[in-house]
Amino acid sequence: MNQITLQPATPRARQSEALSDCVIKELRCYDEHLCDVRGLAAGTRSYRGRIVGRFLQETFAACPIDIARLHPEDVRRFIADQLDVGRSSSYASQLTTALRSYFRYRTTCGDQVGALTAVITNPVHWLSLIHI
């Protein structure tokens, strides 16, 4: 996982960018949790890791990851940006599943994430609002 890169997630992104060391370390711990505690398959872990990696890189970049610094608006903004790229209900569902999963993991680390998970609503409602 030393050379993890992200493909551009938004039209604004012009080239892939390497993940910061703190994001790589966080993703390794998250992946171990998904494998050892949740028993998820490698493909599922990889997909969730890509989404969470994008979120962490966009939110923290080169800073240490400090979940206490996150605000619900950070989560809303990330979801909105991601849905600008992929508006399918399948992608929206995978996006929300990955974020909820990551915040559940952070709960096991002792973080208070209730306000963050509260803004992750059913994606079916988002897509119906987009098409109105």
ZAKOL-370226 format. One record per residue (C-alpha): y, x, z; residue in three letters. Coordinates in pm, 1 decimal, padded with zeros to 6 digits. Each point is the difference from the previous one (the first is absolute). Example, Ala and Ser with C-alpha at 12.3 -4.5 7.8 and 13.67 -1.06 7.14 Angstrom:
// ZAKOL-370226
NODE_py_px_pz_aa
NODE_-00450.0_01230.0_00780.0_ALA
NODE_00344.0_00137.0_-00066.0_SER
//
This chain:
// ZAKOL-370226
NODE_py_px_pz_aa
NODE_00000.0_00000.0_00000.0_MET
NODE_00232.9_00299.5_-00021.5_ASN
NODE_00149.6_-00094.7_-00337.7_GLN
NODE_00037.8_-00375.0_00034.1_ILE
NODE_00257.5_-00146.2_-00236.2_THR
NODE_00131.7_-00345.9_-00054.0_LEU
NODE_00039.0_-00158.9_-00335.6_GLN
NODE_00340.5_-00163.6_-00038.6_PRO
NODE_-00011.4_-00333.5_00175.9_ALA
NODE_00328.9_-00136.0_-00126.4_THR
NODE_00186.4_00016.0_-00329.5_PRO
NODE_00261.1_00211.3_00179.0_ARG
NODE_-00256.7_00271.6_00068.2_ALA
NODE_-00003.9_00243.7_-00290.9_ARG
NODE_-00273.0_00244.0_00096.9_GLN
NODE_-00277.7_00032.1_00251.7_SER
NODE_00093.6_00165.8_00326.5_GLU
NODE_-00213.3_00195.0_00242.4_ALA
NODE_-00055.0_-00149.5_00340.9_LEU
NODE_00159.0_00174.0_00295.4_SER
NODE_-00224.3_00183.6_00245.1_ASP
NODE_00062.5_-00257.4_00273.9_CYS
NODE_-00103.1_-00284.5_-00233.6_VAL
NODE_-00315.6_00187.7_-00105.2_ILE
NODE_-00093.4_00056.0_00364.3_LYS
NODE_00060.4_-00367.5_00081.8_GLU
NODE_-00208.5_-00113.7_-00296.5_LEU
NODE_-00288.7_00222.2_00107.9_ARG
NODE_00000.8_-00155.7_00346.8_CYS
NODE_00026.0_-00349.8_-00148.0_TYR
NODE_-00286.2_00073.1_-00242.6_ASP
NODE_-00220.0_00127.0_00284.2_GLU
NODE_00071.1_-00322.3_00188.9_HIS
NODE_-00085.9_-00212.4_-00304.0_LEU
NODE_-00323.4_00192.1_-00049.4_CYS
NODE_-00118.7_00055.3_00356.6_ASP
NODE_00127.3_-00312.9_00175.3_VAL
NODE_00027.5_-00258.2_-00276.5_ARG
NODE_-00288.4_00129.2_-00214.0_GLY
NODE_00182.6_-00052.7_-00328.7_LEU
NODE_-00121.9_00136.5_-00332.7_ALA
NODE_00172.3_00299.4_-00157.1_ALA
NODE_00159.8_-00207.4_-00277.8_GLY
NODE_00153.8_-00245.4_00244.4_THR
NODE_00127.1_00282.5_00217.9_ARG
NODE_00148.1_00176.7_-00300.7_SER
NODE_00184.9_-00308.5_-00123.7_TYR
NODE_00140.3_-00078.0_00343.2_ARG
NODE_00095.5_00364.4_00043.6_GLY
NODE_00198.8_-00001.5_-00324.6_ARG
NODE_00199.4_-00305.4_00105.3_ILE
NODE_00059.0_00125.7_00353.5_VAL
NODE_00084.6_00345.1_-00135.3_GLY
NODE_00269.9_-00151.0_-00222.2_ARG
NODE_00136.7_-00194.5_00294.9_PHE
NODE_00008.2_00301.4_00230.8_LEU
NODE_00147.0_00232.0_-00263.4_GLN
NODE_00275.5_-00246.1_-00088.8_GLU
NODE_00074.1_-00075.2_00363.7_THR
NODE_-00028.4_00338.9_00168.1_PHE
NODE_-00001.1_00257.0_-00285.8_ALA
NODE_00014.0_00340.5_00170.4_ALA
NODE_00062.8_-00136.3_00349.6_CYS
NODE_-00265.5_-00026.4_00267.6_PRO
NODE_-00161.4_-00342.2_-00007.4_ILE
NODE_00140.4_-00206.3_00285.0_ASP
NODE_-00115.2_-00361.6_-00020.1_ILE
NODE_00249.8_-00097.5_00271.0_ALA
NODE_00279.3_00075.5_-00250.1_ARG
NODE_-00129.2_-00261.4_-00244.1_LEU
NODE_00172.9_-00334.2_-00030.7_HIS
NODE_-00134.2_-00320.7_-00154.2_PRO
NODE_00253.6_00043.9_-00280.8_GLU
NODE_-00167.5_00330.3_-00096.5_ASP
NODE_-00328.2_-00184.8_-00051.2_VAL
NODE_00168.0_-00286.8_-00189.9_ARG
NODE_00182.3_00242.2_-00230.4_ARG
NODE_-00319.5_00194.5_-00078.2_PHE
NODE_-00191.5_-00318.8_-00078.7_ILE
NODE_00280.3_-00128.7_-00223.6_ALA
NODE_00015.8_00331.2_-00188.6_ASP
NODE_-00376.1_00003.3_-00047.8_GLN
NODE_-00006.6_-00360.1_-00120.9_LEU
NODE_00264.5_00084.9_-00259.6_ASP
NODE_-00266.4_00222.0_-00158.0_VAL
NODE_-00311.0_-00216.4_00041.4_GLY
NODE_00046.8_-00374.3_00028.8_ARG
NODE_-00362.6_-00101.7_-00009.3_SER
NODE_-00140.4_-00185.7_00296.6_SER
NODE_-00281.8_00254.5_00016.4_SER
NODE_00240.7_00293.0_00034.9_TYR
NODE_00211.5_-00186.9_00255.4_ALA
NODE_-00311.3_-00071.2_00204.8_SER
NODE_-00112.2_00364.4_-00010.8_GLN
NODE_00349.0_00116.0_00093.3_LEU
NODE_00019.3_-00222.7_00307.1_THR
NODE_-00357.3_00077.3_00102.2_THR
NODE_00071.6_00374.3_-00009.5_ALA
NODE_00320.1_-00030.6_00204.0_LEU
NODE_-00160.8_-00227.7_00259.9_ARG
NODE_-00293.2_00238.0_00024.6_SER
NODE_00230.0_00296.8_00053.2_TYR
NODE_00198.5_-00179.5_00269.7_PHE
NODE_-00325.7_-00099.5_00174.9_ARG
NODE_-00091.6_00368.1_-00002.1_TYR
NODE_00339.6_00089.3_00147.9_ARG
NODE_-00065.0_-00252.4_00277.2_THR
NODE_-00306.6_00203.3_00095.7_THR
NODE_00235.4_00299.0_00024.1_CYS
NODE_00211.0_-00188.5_00255.5_GLY
NODE_00283.1_-00113.6_-00227.6_ASP
NODE_00164.8_-00339.9_00032.9_GLN
NODE_-00010.2_-00146.3_-00351.5_VAL
NODE_00012.5_-00375.6_00058.1_GLY
NODE_00345.0_-00040.3_-00157.0_ALA
NODE_-00110.5_00201.1_-00303.2_LEU
NODE_-00316.9_-00197.8_-00065.2_THR
NODE_00186.4_-00327.5_00052.2_ALA
NODE_00192.3_00052.1_-00324.4_VAL
NODE_-00317.5_00039.9_-00206.4_ILE
NODE_-00061.0_-00357.7_-00107.2_THR
NODE_-00253.6_-00157.4_-00232.9_ASN
NODE_00063.3_00145.2_-00349.2_PRO
NODE_-00076.4_-00331.7_-00168.8_VAL
NODE_00330.3_-00129.0_00136.9_HIS
NODE_00190.6_00297.8_-00140.4_TRP
NODE_-00134.9_-00040.4_-00348.8_LEU
NODE_00072.1_-00370.5_-00010.5_SER
NODE_00359.9_00075.4_00101.7_LEU
NODE_00032.6_00267.2_-00269.3_ILE
NODE_-00097.8_-00246.9_-00272.0_HIS
NODE_00234.2_-00278.7_00111.4_ILE
//
